Amino acid sequence: MIKQIYNLSLILAVLTITGCATNPATNSSDFVMMSEKQELALGQQAAAEIAKQLPLLDEKDPLVVYIDRIGQKLAAVSDRPELFYRFHVVDDATINAFALPGGYIYMHRGLLNHMNNEAELAAVLGHEIGHVTARHSVKQYSKAQAYQQGMAVASIFLPIPYGSNLLTDLVAMAVIKGYGREAESQSDELAIRYLSRAGYDPQAVTGILKTLKRLSDIKNKEKTDAGDKVEEYHGAFASHPETEKRIQDVIAQNSHTQGRHGLVNREAMLKAVDGYPYGDSPEQGAVIGRRFIHPDLGIQLTFPDEWVITNTPSSLQARLRKQKVFFMMQLKELSKRQTPEEILRDTFPDRKMFGIINNDTQAGMAHAQALIRMSAPHVSQAMIESHVFLKGRQAFLLSMWCERDLFKQYRDQFATIARSFGPYSKQHDGGVPRIKLYKWQAGDSWQRLSSRNHLILGRFTAEKLAALNGMDVKAQPAVGQLIKDVQ
């Protein structure tokens, strides 16, 4: 047993000795178990998977060309300028950005929309480039690999199970969600370094972080207003340090640059996002006030007052504000011809269904409706009203539910939602909300713009328009200043 323990220690010692390398960004000695060649290969493989899973704008899209130009400017003054950096735009409303090993940088359009000058864009790009130059993903990979190998060796003596996908899961979580407080703070510092070298205003780092804080506050306010649970910290930057703390840290780190000025280029950034969707793209559908439209699927529906609507990649969801009354719409691609009634019976157990109470045509689509008594999300004793609409090879399943003893109270609202489901026409029903540049006029306010646009972004349109422009809802731009509106 003594000899076996010695062999285990020797193996781990060799792993540690062979895994030390100088960090290009910090010049410190880091524990890594991957060569640069392996790092580049991992990034290339991960980028190929990302291209299959995320909606990326074409590399010739004007916004992508603009992002690439600024990104290359920063990469050239980074601590690893010899890498070929590739900059991509994810075409969705997510407030996020991330980097893959080897120089693959991804900016979500939702985050780009909320930047108010080129220096802020450079700050975020510099932060993500910092993750690459400091090899944060490689260090995270090495920790996961050492942990897995350690468990593999230890399992010779101890009954410790370990999964073959552990390493992949840990690395993916690190790359997509962040690297922890220390690495994020280090990337903030590197962003300031690269901003200064490229000639941008280093104070831009605090500007974008304040915008993230405003967006987080609005999200929390929306959740509280809807009756949902508010997490301590959530969202696209879930694993990043708390925003307020990061603002303070960056200001402290930035003290040596006080009084220094650099490029800001506000108008260039605004023009870059002009005309792009504010939220999701036509391929993903969009919430417009109390309506949901999906131009690509050619459908729409409207909710009564007090319903809160959320569009997710897998379904459209809604709930009655502060009530346990819910809605979900899902799309099912059919492999064979089925009637709406058959789809309902395939979806729900017969013993839970009170028969098909409607089997007709609505808005030119075959339609069936049923009542189901069974457990549902957030409601253990639920009454569900479910509708199926057929459109070619696509079946739209609309389900609404609440507590059984409250069903009669909300059934009229369920019927209103179901009757509103129908075909979409861009000419008649309009397109997805898009960013439009506008010059601030005397007498304007965020509330006034919100009312003029018929609360296009929902209950908190005024706050969202202000945050879109990097401002608090109580603040006002100067008369004649160019701002981003949503129409």
VEXLUM-17905 format. One record per residue (C-alpha): residue in one letter; x, y, z. Coordinates in pm, 1 decimal. Layout:
<vexzas>
("A" (X Y Z))
...
</vexzas>
This chain:
<vexzas>
("M" (0.0 0.0 0.0))
("I" (289.8 236.9 81.6))
("K" (437.5 177.0 -265.1))
("Q" (102.1 237.5 -431.5))
("I" (57.9 572.3 -253.7))
("Y" (410.9 671.6 -358.2))
("N" (329.7 593.5 -722.7))
("L" (15.6 806.1 -705.3))
("S" (211.4 1099.8 -558.9))
("L" (480.0 1062.3 -824.3))
("I" (222.2 1069.7 -1105.4))
("L" (58.1 1383.2 -968.1))
("A" (396.8 1548.4 -915.9))
("V" (496.2 1479.4 -1277.0))
("L" (164.8 1622.8 -1396.9))
("T" (231.1 1938.9 -1196.8))
("I" (589.8 1979.1 -1312.9))
("T" (508.2 1926.6 -1680.8))
("G" (204.5 2155.6 -1658.8))
("C" (374.5 2486.5 -1576.2))
("A" (393.1 2760.6 -1839.5))
("T" (444.4 3135.8 -1850.5))
("N" (122.5 3329.3 -1898.6))
("P" (159.5 3561.6 -2203.7))
("A" (-51.6 3837.0 -2045.6))
("T" (78.3 3831.9 -1687.7))
("N" (425.7 3671.4 -1719.0))
("S" (334.6 3457.0 -1419.7))
("S" (377.9 3081.4 -1403.5))
("D" (46.9 2900.2 -1457.6))
("F" (-45.3 2536.4 -1414.2))
("V" (-157.9 2419.8 -1757.1))
("M" (-187.1 2078.4 -1923.3))
("M" (-226.4 2191.0 -2282.4))
("S" (18.4 2317.0 -2541.6))
("E" (-63.6 2618.4 -2757.4))
("K" (-114.3 2383.3 -3050.9))
("Q" (-373.7 2190.0 -2850.6))
("E" (-534.8 2516.0 -2739.3))
("L" (-579.8 2631.3 -3099.9))
("A" (-718.6 2292.1 -3202.2))
("L" (-967.5 2298.1 -2912.8))
("G" (-1084.3 2646.8 -3010.3))
("Q" (-1125.7 2545.9 -3372.5))
("Q" (-1331.3 2240.6 -3274.8))
("A" (-1548.3 2440.5 -3032.5))
("A" (-1607.1 2714.5 -3291.9))
("A" (-1734.1 2456.2 -3539.2))
("E" (-1988.6 2338.0 -3281.1))
("I" (-2094.6 2694.5 -3199.2))
("A" (-2159.5 2759.7 -3569.6))
("K" (-2403.2 2465.6 -3571.5))
("Q" (-2589.0 2568.6 -3256.4))
("L" (-2607.1 2949.2 -3248.9))
("P" (-2757.0 3187.1 -3509.1))
("L" (-2455.6 3378.9 -3640.6))
("L" (-2474.9 3679.4 -3870.7))
("D" (-2291.1 3637.7 -4200.4))
("E" (-1928.5 3749.3 -4187.3))
("K" (-2007.0 4006.9 -4458.9))
("D" (-2292.4 4161.4 -4258.8))
("P" (-2210.7 4532.8 -4197.2))
("L" (-2234.5 4490.0 -3818.3))
("V" (-1994.2 4194.4 -3822.7))
("V" (-1751.9 4386.9 -4045.7))
("Y" (-1761.4 4679.1 -3800.7))
("I" (-1706.1 4456.2 -3495.5))
("D" (-1419.5 4277.6 -3668.8))
("R" (-1247.8 4606.7 -3755.8))
("I" (-1250.8 4727.1 -3393.7))
("G" (-1160.4 4382.0 -3262.8))
("Q" (-858.4 4348.0 -3490.6))
("K" (-737.5 4690.4 -3377.5))
("L" (-737.9 4570.8 -3015.5))
("A" (-597.9 4226.4 -3096.0))
("A" (-299.2 4389.7 -3264.9))
("V" (-197.6 4557.6 -2936.5))
("S" (-280.6 4257.9 -2714.8))
("D" (-30.6 4026.6 -2548.0))
("R" (-81.9 3760.6 -2815.0))
("P" (-91.2 3955.4 -3141.6))
("E" (38.8 3657.7 -3338.7))
("L" (-298.0 3478.4 -3315.1))
("F" (-560.4 3508.2 -3586.5))
("Y" (-863.2 3650.4 -3402.6))
("R" (-1211.7 3589.3 -3540.2))
("F" (-1505.6 3802.4 -3432.9))
("H" (-1865.8 3685.8 -3466.5))
("V" (-2211.2 3829.5 -3389.5))
("V" (-2476.7 3599.1 -3244.6))
("D" (-2809.0 3712.8 -3388.1))
("D" (-3026.8 3713.7 -3077.7))
("A" (-3134.4 3942.6 -2791.4))
("T" (-2906.6 3788.6 -2528.0))
("I" (-2695.9 4029.3 -2320.7))
("N" (-2369.0 3839.9 -2340.4))
("A" (-2027.5 3796.5 -2496.1))
("F" (-1781.8 3508.4 -2469.3))
("A" (-1447.4 3385.0 -2598.4))
("L" (-1325.2 3043.0 -2707.2))
("P" (-962.6 2929.3 -2682.7))
("G" (-736.5 3049.9 -2959.6))
("G" (-906.7 3380.7 -3041.3))
("Y" (-1271.1 3314.7 -3129.1))
("I" (-1477.0 3605.4 -2990.4))
("Y" (-1859.5 3612.5 -2989.8))
("M" (-2078.4 3918.1 -2927.6))
("H" (-2454.5 3876.4 -2892.7))
("R" (-2657.3 4139.9 -3077.6))
("G" (-2854.3 4215.3 -2760.5))
("L" (-2537.6 4340.1 -2592.4))
("L" (-2421.5 4532.7 -2900.5))
("N" (-2755.4 4716.4 -2912.1))
("H" (-2690.0 4854.5 -2563.5))
("M" (-2348.9 5002.0 -2639.7))
("N" (-2342.6 5376.5 -2683.5))
("N" (-1998.4 5444.2 -2822.3))
("E" (-1714.3 5262.8 -2991.9))
("A" (-1501.8 5279.0 -2677.7))
("E" (-1762.0 5070.8 -2489.8))
("L" (-1753.7 4815.8 -2771.4))
("A" (-1373.8 4813.5 -2751.2))
("A" (-1397.7 4762.3 -2372.8))
("V" (-1605.3 4445.0 -2410.7))
("L" (-1393.0 4316.2 -2698.2))
("G" (-1081.2 4391.1 -2494.0))
("H" (-1226.8 4198.5 -2200.6))
("E" (-1293.7 3891.0 -2415.6))
("I" (-953.2 3918.5 -2583.9))
("G" (-811.6 3924.5 -2230.6))
("H" (-961.9 3582.8 -2164.1))
("V" (-774.1 3454.7 -2469.8))
("T" (-440.6 3622.8 -2397.8))
("A" (-443.2 3514.0 -2031.6))
("R" (-540.4 3160.5 -2143.0))
("H" (-825.9 3144.9 -1892.4))
("S" (-1001.7 2861.8 -2074.4))
("V" (-676.1 2665.9 -2087.4))
("K" (-627.3 2705.6 -1712.2))
("Q" (-985.8 2600.0 -1648.1))
("Y" (-938.7 2304.5 -1880.9))
("S" (-619.7 2206.9 -1696.7))
("K" (-790.7 2219.1 -1357.5))
("A" (-1072.6 2000.2 -1486.8))
("Q" (-830.5 1760.4 -1653.1))
("A" (-613.2 1731.3 -1343.1))
("Y" (-924.1 1671.1 -1134.6))
("Q" (-1044.2 1400.0 -1370.3))
("Q" (-703.6 1233.4 -1394.5))
("G" (-662.2 1253.1 -1018.8))
("M" (-998.0 1082.1 -975.0))
("A" (-902.2 820.4 -1232.1))
("V" (-581.8 736.3 -1045.2))
("A" (-745.2 756.1 -703.3))
("S" (-1021.5 523.0 -815.3))
("I" (-767.8 242.3 -825.8))
("F" (-779.7 254.9 -447.4))
("L" (-1112.7 424.9 -373.1))
("P" (-1462.1 355.5 -515.0))
("I" (-1511.3 707.3 -662.7))
("P" (-1727.5 713.6 -977.7))
("Y" (-1646.9 962.8 -1247.4))
("G" (-1817.9 1030.7 -1579.3))
("S" (-1647.2 1039.3 -1916.5))
("N" (-1821.4 1370.4 -1997.2))
("L" (-1704.9 1549.2 -1683.1))
("L" (-1415.6 1725.4 -1853.7))
("T" (-1622.8 1842.7 -2148.9))
("D" (-1898.7 1971.6 -1921.6))
("L" (-1661.0 2165.5 -1698.0))
("V" (-1476.1 2325.8 -1987.8))
("A" (-1797.3 2421.9 -2170.2))
("M" (-1933.1 2578.3 -1851.4))
("A" (-1613.4 2780.4 -1806.4))
("V" (-1596.1 2903.1 -2165.0))
("I" (-1961.9 2997.4 -2208.5))
("K" (-2053.4 3116.7 -1859.5))
("G" (-1732.7 3269.6 -1731.0))
("Y" (-1421.0 3186.2 -1535.7))
("G" (-1478.6 3314.6 -1183.3))
("R" (-1412.2 3641.0 -1002.9))
("E" (-1032.5 3643.1 -1030.9))
("A" (-1023.5 3573.0 -1405.0))
("E" (-1303.7 3821.5 -1481.0))
("S" (-1127.9 4095.2 -1282.5))
("Q" (-803.3 4016.8 -1462.1))
("S" (-980.0 4050.2 -1797.3))
("D" (-1119.4 4386.4 -1685.9))
("E" (-762.3 4501.0 -1616.2))
("L" (-641.4 4367.8 -1951.5))
("A" (-929.7 4546.9 -2125.8))
("I" (-808.4 4875.9 -1977.8))
("R" (-453.8 4795.9 -2094.0))
("Y" (-563.9 4719.9 -2449.9))
("L" (-801.2 5019.1 -2462.6))
("S" (-517.1 5254.1 -2370.9))
("R" (-280.0 5097.8 -2623.5))
("A" (-541.4 5124.3 -2901.3))
("G" (-613.9 5487.7 -2818.1))
("Y" (-963.3 5446.5 -2666.0))
("D" (-1096.0 5608.0 -2350.7))
("P" (-1034.8 5358.0 -2064.3))
("Q" (-1332.2 5498.2 -1871.9))
("A" (-1557.8 5320.0 -2123.7))
("V" (-1524.2 5005.8 -1911.6))
("T" (-1731.7 5166.2 -1636.0))
("G" (-1992.8 5284.6 -1887.7))
("I" (-2082.7 4938.2 -2015.1))
("L" (-2077.7 4790.2 -1663.8))
("K" (-2325.3 5054.8 -1547.6))
("T" (-2549.3 4962.8 -1840.6))
("L" (-2532.2 4597.0 -1736.0))
("K" (-2633.4 4699.0 -1384.8))
("R" (-2934.9 4893.9 -1517.8))
("L" (-3042.5 4598.2 -1730.9))
("S" (-3010.3 4365.6 -1432.5))
("D" (-3224.6 4601.7 -1223.1))
("I" (-3492.8 4618.2 -1495.0))
("K" (-3493.6 4238.1 -1521.3))
("N" (-3540.2 4208.8 -1146.4))
("K" (-3819.4 4467.0 -1155.9))
("E" (-3994.8 4272.9 -1434.0))
("K" (-3969.7 3949.0 -1237.9))
("T" (-4102.1 4108.2 -920.1))
("D" (-4385.2 4272.3 -1113.3))
("A" (-4480.5 3940.8 -1273.9))
("G" (-4468.9 3755.4 -944.5))
("D" (-4163.2 3547.3 -1029.5))
("K" (-3880.2 3475.3 -788.5))
("V" (-3585.2 3714.3 -816.1))
("E" (-3245.8 3550.5 -790.6))
("E" (-2959.9 3728.6 -619.6))
("Y" (-2775.3 3753.2 -950.2))
("H" (-2873.5 3603.0 -1282.4))
("G" (-2868.1 3650.4 -1654.8))
("A" (-2617.4 3615.2 -1930.9))
("F" (-2328.3 3719.1 -1704.6))
("A" (-2440.4 3483.7 -1426.6))
("S" (-2091.2 3369.2 -1328.1))
("H" (-1928.2 3709.5 -1357.7))
("P" (-1866.9 3906.3 -1036.3))
("E" (-2147.0 4128.5 -912.7))
("T" (-2167.3 4432.2 -1139.4))
("E" (-2149.1 4697.5 -867.2))
("K" (-1834.6 4538.3 -724.1))
("R" (-1677.6 4520.6 -1069.7))
("I" (-1751.3 4890.3 -1126.4))
("Q" (-1570.4 4978.2 -804.3))
("D" (-1276.1 4751.1 -886.0))
("V" (-1237.9 4893.8 -1236.2))
("I" (-1251.5 5252.6 -1109.3))
("A" (-980.1 5169.2 -854.7))
("Q" (-765.9 4999.2 -1118.4))
("N" (-831.1 5290.3 -1351.1))
("S" (-708.7 5555.3 -1107.1))
("H" (-375.6 5591.7 -1286.7))
("T" (-557.2 5690.0 -1606.6))
("Q" (-769.9 5964.3 -1449.1))
("G" (-761.5 6273.5 -1665.5))
("R" (-652.5 6080.1 -1973.2))
("H" (-875.2 6089.9 -2275.4))
("G" (-905.3 5876.5 -2583.7))
("L" (-1133.2 5788.3 -2870.3))
("V" (-1504.9 5751.8 -2794.4))
("N" (-1674.6 5759.9 -3138.9))
("R" (-2034.2 5763.1 -3014.0))
("E" (-2204.8 5826.4 -3348.3))
("A" (-2019.7 5541.8 -3522.6))
("M" (-2151.3 5288.3 -3271.4))
("L" (-2508.8 5417.5 -3294.6))
("K" (-2506.1 5403.0 -3673.8))
("A" (-2366.6 5047.9 -3661.3))
("V" (-2678.4 4913.1 -3483.8))
("D" (-2933.1 5135.5 -3662.3))
("G" (-3202.4 4923.0 -3827.7))
("Y" (-3117.2 4596.8 -3648.9))
("P" (-3382.0 4417.8 -3439.3))
("Y" (-3400.6 4531.7 -3078.3))
("G" (-3493.9 4186.6 -2951.2))
("D" (-3515.9 3855.3 -3126.9))
("S" (-3489.1 3829.9 -3504.3))
("P" (-3776.8 3741.2 -3742.0))
("E" (-3646.5 3383.1 -3737.6))
("Q" (-3705.2 3366.8 -3360.7))
("G" (-4026.0 3568.9 -3324.9))
("A" (-4079.9 3885.1 -3121.9))
("V" (-4287.9 4017.8 -2834.1))
("I" (-4442.8 4356.7 -2916.7))
("G" (-4634.2 4493.7 -2621.8))
("R" (-4912.6 4236.7 -2564.5))
("R" (-4862.3 4067.6 -2904.0))
("F" (-4633.0 3790.9 -3020.2))
("I" (-4546.3 3766.6 -3388.6))
("H" (-4335.5 3510.8 -3569.4))
("P" (-4273.7 3629.1 -3927.8))
("D" (-4090.0 3313.5 -4034.3))
("L" (-4360.1 3079.2 -3905.0))
("G" (-4632.6 3316.3 -4023.3))
("I" (-4833.4 3318.3 -3697.7))
("Q" (-4930.0 3564.7 -3426.5))
("L" (-5140.0 3590.5 -3112.2))
("T" (-5241.5 3853.6 -2856.7))
("F" (-5272.7 3840.4 -2478.2))
("P" (-5517.2 4028.1 -2253.7))
("D" (-5392.7 4305.6 -2024.0))
("E" (-5177.0 4201.8 -1727.1))
("W" (-5015.4 3906.3 -1901.6))
("V" (-4633.3 3892.5 -1901.1))
("I" (-4488.5 3732.5 -2216.4))
("T" (-4148.9 3561.6 -2251.8))
("N" (-4008.1 3423.2 -2577.6))
("T" (-3758.8 3138.7 -2528.1))
("P" (-3576.2 2923.3 -2786.5))
("S" (-3796.2 2622.3 -2711.0))
("S" (-4137.4 2780.6 -2643.4))
("L" (-4343.9 3096.1 -2598.7))
("Q" (-4436.8 3137.4 -2233.7))
("A" (-4662.9 3378.6 -2044.8))
("R" (-4826.4 3420.5 -1707.9))
("L" (-5094.9 3641.3 -1560.9))
("R" (-4920.0 3901.7 -1349.1))
("K" (-4877.5 3787.0 -986.6))
("Q" (-5115.9 3492.4 -1038.2))
("K" (-5052.3 3120.5 -1082.4))
("V" (-5209.9 3129.0 -1427.3))
("F" (-4982.5 3017.8 -1711.7))
("F" (-4952.7 2976.0 -2089.3))
("M" (-4714.7 2788.6 -2317.3))
("M" (-4700.5 2750.3 -2695.4))
("Q" (-4481.0 2485.7 -2853.8))
("L" (-4415.0 2390.1 -3215.2))
("K" (-4420.3 2029.1 -3327.0))
("E" (-4283.3 1934.0 -3669.7))
("L" (-4493.8 1644.2 -3796.4))
("S" (-4344.7 1334.8 -3958.8))
("K" (-4679.8 1199.7 -4076.2))
("R" (-5031.0 1331.2 -4131.9))
("Q" (-5226.8 1361.0 -3809.0))
("T" (-5546.2 1533.8 -3705.0))
("P" (-5540.0 1791.5 -3422.5))
("E" (-5737.4 1542.4 -3212.4))
("E" (-5474.8 1270.8 -3263.1))
("I" (-5199.4 1511.8 -3159.8))
("L" (-5385.9 1602.0 -2840.6))
("R" (-5435.1 1235.2 -2756.4))
("D" (-5065.5 1164.0 -2822.0))
("T" (-4968.5 1455.0 -2596.6))
("F" (-5190.7 1388.4 -2294.7))
("P" (-5297.5 1065.0 -2121.3))
("D" (-5653.3 960.4 -2214.9))
("R" (-5744.7 900.0 -1852.3))
("K" (-5663.8 1265.2 -1773.7))
("M" (-5854.7 1412.0 -2067.8))
("F" (-6220.4 1514.7 -2061.0))
("G" (-6262.7 1426.5 -2428.5))
("I" (-6225.0 1658.1 -2726.5))
("I" (-6466.2 1946.3 -2667.8))
("N" (-6398.3 2120.1 -2998.4))
("N" (-6294.5 1989.7 -3339.2))
("D" (-6328.8 2257.2 -3606.2))
("T" (-6147.5 2508.2 -3826.6))
("Q" (-6014.1 2839.9 -3699.3))
("A" (-5833.9 3108.5 -3902.3))
("G" (-5812.3 2863.2 -4191.5))
("M" (-5638.7 2598.2 -3979.4))
("A" (-5767.2 2264.5 -3852.8))
("H" (-5817.5 2298.9 -3479.3))
("A" (-5903.2 2086.0 -3178.3))
("Q" (-5946.7 2172.8 -2811.3))
("A" (-5949.9 1964.0 -2494.7))
("L" (-5957.2 1996.6 -2116.3))
("I" (-5703.8 1798.2 -1914.8))
("R" (-5685.3 1746.4 -1540.4))
("M" (-5327.0 1675.9 -1431.6))
("S" (-5017.3 1828.0 -1274.1))
("A" (-4852.2 2114.7 -1465.5))
("P" (-4550.7 2343.0 -1408.2))
("H" (-4596.3 2551.8 -1088.6))
("V" (-4945.2 2402.0 -1030.9))
("S" (-4975.9 2049.7 -889.4))
("Q" (-5357.1 2026.8 -913.7))
("A" (-5415.1 2197.1 -1248.6))
("M" (-5688.9 2224.6 -1505.5))
("I" (-5534.1 2260.7 -1851.4))
("E" (-5705.1 2395.6 -2160.3))
("S" (-5508.1 2283.6 -2463.5))
("H" (-5548.9 2374.2 -2831.1))
("V" (-5382.2 2232.8 -3142.4))
("F" (-5368.4 2427.1 -3470.3))
("L" (-5241.0 2260.0 -3787.8))
("K" (-5050.6 2456.4 -4050.2))
("G" (-4910.1 2224.1 -4315.7))
("R" (-4654.8 1998.7 -4148.9))
("Q" (-4646.4 2210.2 -3835.9))
("A" (-4863.2 2168.2 -3527.1))
("F" (-4890.5 2451.7 -3275.5))
("L" (-4979.7 2333.3 -2926.7))
("L" (-5122.8 2607.3 -2701.1))
("S" (-5173.3 2512.6 -2336.5))
("M" (-5315.8 2732.2 -2058.5))
("W" (-5359.4 2623.9 -1698.1))
("C" (-5434.3 2728.7 -1340.7))
("E" (-5561.7 2575.2 -1015.3))
("R" (-5864.2 2356.0 -1083.7))
("D" (-6099.3 2544.6 -854.7))
("L" (-6006.5 2874.9 -1027.2))
("F" (-6051.5 2752.6 -1384.4))
("K" (-6394.8 2912.1 -1439.0))
("Q" (-6251.8 3247.8 -1327.0))
("Y" (-5988.6 3250.6 -1604.1))
("R" (-6153.7 3050.3 -1880.9))
("D" (-6266.8 3363.6 -2069.1))
("Q" (-5905.9 3486.1 -2082.0))
("F" (-5792.4 3146.6 -2210.2))
("A" (-6057.3 3162.5 -2482.1))
("T" (-5947.4 3516.2 -2579.2))
("I" (-5586.1 3403.7 -2622.6))
("A" (-5685.6 3099.3 -2828.9))
("R" (-5915.7 3303.3 -3056.4))
("S" (-5634.7 3552.0 -3124.5))
("F" (-5410.7 3282.6 -3275.7))
("G" (-5392.9 3324.6 -3651.1))
("P" (-5183.3 3398.3 -3960.5))
("Y" (-4930.9 3681.8 -3971.1))
("S" (-4883.4 3935.7 -4251.1))
("K" (-4591.9 4179.5 -4236.3))
("Q" (-4778.9 4433.4 -4448.1))
("H" (-5081.0 4426.2 -4218.2))
("D" (-4925.2 4336.7 -3881.9))
("G" (-4582.9 4507.6 -3896.4))
("G" (-4236.1 4367.6 -3839.5))
("V" (-4020.8 4297.9 -3533.8))
("P" (-3915.6 4602.1 -3324.1))
("R" (-3602.1 4762.6 -3465.1))
("I" (-3359.6 5029.9 -3351.4))
("K" (-3414.8 5366.1 -3520.5))
("L" (-3194.5 5669.8 -3463.2))
("Y" (-3377.4 5979.5 -3344.8))
("K" (-3278.6 6334.6 -3244.9))
("W" (-3399.5 6432.0 -2899.7))
("Q" (-3653.4 6713.6 -2913.0))
("A" (-3748.8 6980.2 -2660.1))
("G" (-4021.9 6840.8 -2434.4))
("D" (-3922.6 6479.1 -2494.2))
("S" (-3897.0 6228.5 -2210.4))
("W" (-3846.3 5853.6 -2199.0))
("Q" (-4205.7 5817.6 -2082.9))
("R" (-4327.5 6024.4 -2378.2))
("L" (-4131.8 5813.0 -2626.9))
("S" (-4266.3 5502.4 -2456.0))
("S" (-4628.4 5619.3 -2493.2))
("R" (-4574.7 5727.8 -2853.9))
("N" (-4449.8 5378.3 -2935.4))
("H" (-4748.0 5216.4 -2757.5))
("L" (-4533.6 5046.6 -2490.4))
("I" (-4362.1 4847.6 -2763.2))
("L" (-4120.7 4691.3 -2512.8))
("G" (-4384.5 4617.4 -2252.7))
("R" (-4465.7 4761.1 -1913.1))
("F" (-4115.5 4903.9 -1859.6))
("T" (-4056.9 5048.9 -2205.8))
("A" (-3940.0 5388.0 -2070.8))
("E" (-3675.7 5227.3 -1848.1))
("K" (-3560.0 5001.9 -2132.9))
("L" (-3527.3 5292.2 -2378.6))
("A" (-3321.0 5487.4 -2125.6))
("A" (-3095.7 5186.0 -2057.3))
("L" (-3059.7 5131.5 -2432.9))
("N" (-2902.0 5476.9 -2440.8))
("G" (-2683.5 5426.3 -2134.7))
("M" (-2897.4 5646.7 -1910.9))
("D" (-3123.7 5632.7 -1609.0))
("V" (-3494.2 5685.3 -1679.5))
("K" (-3482.5 6015.8 -1484.3))
("A" (-3198.6 6155.0 -1696.8))
("Q" (-3248.5 6328.7 -2031.3))
("P" (-3024.0 6375.8 -2335.3))
("A" (-2948.7 6725.0 -2462.2))
("V" (-3185.1 6867.5 -2723.6))
("G" (-3062.5 6763.0 -3068.3))
("Q" (-2862.4 6465.9 -2937.2))
("L" (-2881.6 6150.0 -3145.0))
("I" (-3035.4 5858.9 -2952.0))
("K" (-3160.2 5505.3 -3015.6))
("D" (-3537.5 5464.1 -3029.6))
("V" (-3730.2 5140.6 -3089.8))
("Q" (-4009.5 5125.0 -3347.4))
</vexzas>
